[in-house]
Amino acid sequence: MTLSNMLSDPRLFRQYAYVDGKWTHADQGREEAVVDPATGEVLGHIPLLEPAQITAAVDAAEAAFVHWRALRADERCERLLAWYDLLQAHREDLAILMTREQGKPLPDARGEVEYGASFVRWFAEEGKRTFGDTIPSHIPNAALGTLKEPVGIAALITPWNFPLAMITRKAAAAMAAGCPVIVKPAHETPFSALALAELAERAGIPAGVFNVVLGEAAEVSRILCDEDRIKALSFTGSTRVGRLLLEQCANSVKRVSLELGGNAPFIVGPDMDPKEAAFAAVAAKFQTAGQDCLAADRILVHESLHDAFVEHFANRMAALTVGNGLESEVDLGPLIHRQAVEKAAAIVDDAVSKGATLVAGDQRQAPGENFFMPTLLTNVTHDMKIWHEESFAPVAGITAYSDDDQVIEMANDTEYGLAAYVYTHDIRRIWKLLRALEYGMVAVNSVKMTGPPVPFGGVKHSGLGREGGVTGIDEYLETKYYCLGALGSVSGS
């Protein structure tokens, strides 16, 4: 069945770019196929815009900025809440689109729609709370204070693993602040972004405020980074690409926020029930088939629990079902493309060649060429790729440790610093690890840690800035200071 025929509202399936409120073809007719990673079926095609068409999106955003920023905050809020209501009303269609283009199981896709919509609602309200400050004056007969003003046009470059929520988390904050946005989604998953555009139009978001551009990735990124009229750029993706974008934005001195790679440790203290901790670690590792920057890449277990933990982990992992995300009872869908499968296999081969034990992970059972069966490695050491690289695959590596000081050193032995998990009931150990771990986010005895109120982001090479929470909107606001002197206060006037 074709993708459009699966939807209650076929108009949500768009094979265009969206610029200045218009559905746009490529001027030169260039296009690219979008493929279902589970089946290899071509779902549709997207246009590859020419440079002049990308610039036209900037023109449209520039024109829209004048009117969008002039609206009262509560007026922008009303339009964003209308967008939120439409996301909720069309949750099932949006989830089907996402499962077909990204591969994740349908229940996970539904959860992402809910998660993505929650940021629209959060920032719709947060936009009304962008307060300035009154500053006690040190200058006679003067009033001092600050105002919050939108920074300007924001370019948003988003990934394929969360094709809807990574857009709304950025776009809702920027739009609530008064900034028009130009979204560049991943080519693997463009249809979620285009469905967002369709619903934004229905919600009364003015033309030019929400634009979706598609084209050669390097070319589009260069234009967005070089363009002086774009005042902020937000990117979620690999650290390697993030570094390049940061360098490219230097000449135009943009506000840059980056949510980059992760290499999350999952630390299990000696006081834990090994079964409880193992089940939690499976949940932390295999979400989105491991294609998640929060995935637990290095599982560090106290030596007294190691063997029991491994047994429970292997048993729980074996119960996971791999298959097409549209099928019922599927836990893990495919990886995004064949290159991801090849990278996962290379990481496993490297670990085994250097002494790791392959406990489970028979790839002969994979139901298709883009699938990778959940894999468990033990005796993982510092010299292996799995220790240092973000695998972005359902490959778990377990290492034993002897004491808290050692596990802190092991956990921090990475260039990344996005998220860490700690499982222990000892309050002294919790506080010691919480303070010593070099990560932007630490979850204690919980796999779930994200949501609209959360200042999501990392340290070290995991990024710059925060998304969500009360600070997320600040990425798109400038602080303007004013000094209001009393007339006639200047000597000689």
N, C-alpha and C positions, 0 to 999 in steps of 0.2 A: 504494500500500500504506500502511495506517495505521502510525503510529509504533510502537504496541505490537506489531503483527504483525511488525515488523522486528527485534524484540529476542528473544534467546534466553530472557531472563527478563523477561516482560512486567510483573512487579511493580515493576520499576525505573521504570516510567513512571507517575508519580503526579500527579493533578490536584487536590491539596489543599494546605493548609498543614500544618505538623508542629509541634505544641505539646504539651509534656509527654508525649512518647511516643505521641501520638494523631494520627491523620490527621483534619484539621479542615476543615469547610465554613465559608463565611461565614454569620454569623447572619442577615443580611438578604438573603442569596442573590445578592449582587453578585458578578460575575465578569468576567474579561477574557480575550479570545482571545489565543493565542500563535501566531504565524505563521512559517512557513518563509520566510526572506528570499529564497531562491533561486527558489521556485515561487509564493509567495503563498498556499499551502495552509494552512488552519487546522489546527494540530497538536493542539490541545486548549485547555482553558480552566483558568484559575486563580482561586481565590476572592480577593475583596478583603475582608479582615477588618475588622471594626468596631474602634473604639478599645478597647473593653472586652476584646476578644480579644487585642489586642496587650499590654494590661496583664496579661492572664492568662498570657502567655508570660513576662513578668517575674516573676510570682508563682511560676511553675513553676521558673524558673532560680534564684530565691532559695531555694526549698525544696531544690533539688538541690545547691546550693552547699555546704550543711552537710556532706553526705555525700561529695561529690566531692573537696573539698579535704582531707577527713580520710583519704582513701586514701593509702597510701604511693606515692611517685613511681614505683616499679617496678610497682605495681598499675595505675596509670593508663597506664603504658607498655605493659603487656600488652594492654589494651583498644584502645589506639591502633594497636598492631601488628596486631591482629586486623582492625581497620578497613583498614589498609594492604593486608593480604593479600586482602581482599574487593575493594578497588579494582583490584588487579592481576588478580584472577580474572575480573572483569567488565569488563575494559578495552574490549573490542570493543563491548559494548552501550553503555557510557558514551560512547564515541567517536561512535557512531551518533546517540545523543541530542543530543550537542553539535553535530554537523554539521547535523542537521535544524533545531535552534533558532537556531544562530549563523551557520551558513553556511560555516565554514572547511573546507578539504579534509579528507577522512577521515584521511590520514596525519598531518596537523597535529593533528587532534583526538586521535588515538592518542598522539601525542607529548605533548599537554597532560595527558592522563590519567596518563601516566608521570611527568611533571613534577609534577603536583599530588600524586600519591601519594608522591613522594619527600619532600615536606615533612612528611607524616604520619610517615613513618619517622624523619626527621631529628629532629623535635621530640619524638617518643616517647622517643628516646634522650637528647635534650638536657634533658628534664625531670628526668632523674636527676642532672644536673650543675648544678643551681641552688644553688651553694654560697654560704654566707655567709662572713664573714671574722672572723678573730681580730685584735683591735686591741691593740697594745702599750699597756698601761695607764699613764696619767699620774696616776692616782688610787691612793693607797696601799691595799693589801689589796682590790683590786677586779679583776674580770675584765671586759673589754670585748669586744664583738663585734657581728655583724649576722646576722640571719636573712632569708631570702627568703620572702615569703608572697604568695599570690594576691591580686590587687587586688580581685577580685569579678566580678560579671556583666559580660561584654563584648558590646557590640553591634557587628555587622560588616555594613557596607553595601558591596556588591560590584558590579562592572560586568559588562557583557555580552560584552566582547571575550575574556575568559578566564574563562568561567562556572564552571569547576571549580577551577582552580589558585588563583585569587584568594581562594576560600573556604578551601581547605585550608591555604594559607600563613598565614592569620590564625587559623583555628579550631584547627589543630593546636597552634600555639604557645600560645594561650590555654588550651586544654584540658589540655595537658601541664603548664602552670603551676598548674592546679587551678581554672580559671575556667569556669563554664558560658557558653555563647554563644547569642546570638539573631542569626540570619543574616537579612538583608533582601537577597535577590538582585534583580538587574534583572528587570523584567517581560518583557523580550524573551527572556530565557534562564533561566527558573525551573526547568526540568526537571532540569538537572544538579544543582542544589542539593537538589532533592527526592530524587533518586537517592542523593545522599550521605547524606541522612537515613535512607533505607531501609537502606543498608548499615551506617550507624552503629548502628542498632537491632539488626541481625543480629550486629554485633561485640560486643554487650553493653554499649554506652555507655548508662548509666542514663537513664531518662526525665527530661527537663528540662535535661539537660546540652547537648544539641544541638537547637536549635529553629529552624525556618524559618518566617518570617512574610511575608505578602504583603498588600498593600493600597495605597491611594493613597500615592504616594511622599512627598509633602510631609507628609501626615498621620502616616505611620509614622515618618518622620525626626524630626518634632517631638516625638512621644511618647518615642522613644528618647533624644533629646537632653535632654529635660526631666526624665526619670525619674531621681530621686536614687539609686535602688537600682542603677542601671547605673553602674559605676565607670570603664569604659573604652569608647571608641568608636574603631573603625578604619574608614577609608573609602578606597576606591580609585575615582577618577573625575576629573571636571573640576576645575580650580582654582576656577572660579566656584562650584560647589556646595560644594567643600571650605571655602571662606571662609564660606559661610552656615552650614554645620554647626559650624564652629569658634565662630562667634558664638553659635549656639543652645546650645552646650554650656557657655558661660561661666557661666550661673547655677548649674548643678549642679557646676561645677568638676571636670569629668571629665579623665581621662587620654585625650588625643586623639592619634591617629597618622593621618597623611594621606599617601597616595601619589597625587599629582595629575598635572597635565599635563606633557608634555615637548615639546621642540622641538630634537631632537638634531642637532648639527652632525656632519658626516662630513668629516674633514680629510684631504686627500691631499697628502703631501709631494712635493717635486720629484724625489726619488730613487726613487719607486715605478715599478713596471711599470704603465702605465696600464690594461692589460687586466686584470691581477690586481686592481687597486684597483676598477675599474669593476664587475667581477663581484661583489666583496664588497659594494660599495655597493648594487647591485640586491638582494642578499640582505637587507641592513640596511633598505632602504626598503620592500620589498613583503611582508614577513612579515605574516601575518594581513590581507592586502589593504591594508596600510598602517594598519590600525586597531589600532595598538600604540603605547603611550607611549614605547617605545624606538625607534620607526621613525626613520630618518635623514631629517629634514625639510629640512635645508639642507646641500647637498653643496658643499663648498668645496675647489676644485682649484687647485693651483699653475698659474699662467698658462702655464708651459712644457709642461704636459701636457694642457691644457684640451681642445683639439680632438680629440686622439687618445682621451682619456678619454670624451668625449661620444659619439664614434663607437662605441666598444666598449660603452658603457652602453646606447645605443639598440639595438644588435644583440642584446645579451643580454635586454633588456626585451621586444623583439619576439618572443622565443622563449617567453615566458610564456603559458600557456594559461589562459583565463578561463572559468569555467563552474560548474555545480552541483558542490558538494564531494563528492557521492556518486559522481561519475563518475571513472574512472581517468585519470591523467595531468593532472589539473587542478592548477594552481599557485595560482590566486587564485579565491576564491569571491565571493559578492555582498557589498555593504555591508549594514549591519544593517537599514536602512530607506530609504525614498525621500528623507527629509529629508537623510540623509547624502550621497546622490548630488547633491542640489541644492546642498549646501554645497560639495562638491568642484568642481562646475561653476562656482560663484561665485568660488572661489579662482583657478581657471584663467582665467576671464574677466577678473578684476581684474588679474592679472599681465600678460596679453596687452595689455590696454588701457593699461598703464603701461610698455610697451616690452619685455616678455619675448618670447622666441621660442618658439613651440609646435613642438617638434621631432617629437613623436609623441603620439598619443592621440586616435584617431578614435572618438568615442562612438557613432557609427552602427553600430559592430560589436558593441556590448554585447549579450549574449544575453538580457537581461531588464531590467525597469525598475529593479531594485535593483543592477544591475551598473555598474561604472565601469571603463573600459579603462585600463590603465597609461599614464600620461601623463608626458612629459618636457618641462620648460621650461628654457631657458637665459637668460642675461642677467638673472637674478633680482637685484633690488635691494632696499634697505632699506625703501622706501616701499610695498612690495607686501604684501598679506595673507599670502602664503605665507611671508614672512620672519618674521612675528611670531606667526601663529596656528598652532596644532596642527591640521594638515589632517585627520588621521585618515582618510586616503584614499590610494589608489595614485597620488599626484601627487608627482613628484620635481622639485626645483629646483636648478639648478647655477649656481654663481658662481665666477669666477676671482679669485685673490688673488696678490699679488706677493712677500710676505715673511712671516716668522713673526709678527712683531709685528702686522701687519695682520690676519692670520687669527685671532689670539687676540682682538683687538678685535671682529672680526666674529662669532666664535663666541659670545662673551659678551654680544652685543647682543640680549638677550632676558630677559624676566622669569623664564623657566624655567631649571632647573638640574638635570635628572634624569640624563641620560646623554650622553656624547660618544664619538665614534669617532675614532681617529687611525691613519692608515696612513703609516708611514715606517720606514726601517731605521736612521736616524741617531740614535744613542743620545742625543746632546746635544739634538736637537730633541724626541725623546720626553720627556726629563726636563723640558725647558722647558715643553712643552705640558701635560704631566701636572700640573705644579704651578700653571700659570697659568689653566687652564680652570676656570670656576666651575660645576662639576658634581659631583654626589654619586658618580657612577660614570664611569670612563673605560676604554674598551676599546682596547687597542693591538694592531693587526694581527689582530684577531679580531672577528667579528660576534657570536659567542656570548659572553655575559657573565653569565648568570643561573644560579641553581641553589640548592639548600638551604644550602650553606655561605656564601652571599653575603649581606652586609648591604645589601639592596636598598633604595634610597631616594634622594631628591634634596635639593637646597638651594634657596634663594630661594623662588619661588612653586611649586616642584614638590613641596613637602610637608614633613612633620615626622616624625621617627622613622625606624626601619629595620625591614624585614621579612626574615626568614631569618637565617642565620648564628647566631653565639653571642649576638648582641644582640637577635635577634627576639623571644625569649621575655621579655626585660626589659620590653617594653611592657605585659606583663600581670602583673608582679611589683612588690611594694612592698618596700623595704629597711627592716627594723625593727632599730633599734639597741638593745642592752641593756647595762646596767651592773650587774654582779653583785657587790655588796659582801659582805665577810666579816661574818658575825654577830659582834656584840660589838666591832666596830671603831669604832663611833661613841662619842665621848667621853661618859662618864656612864652608859653602858649596863651 
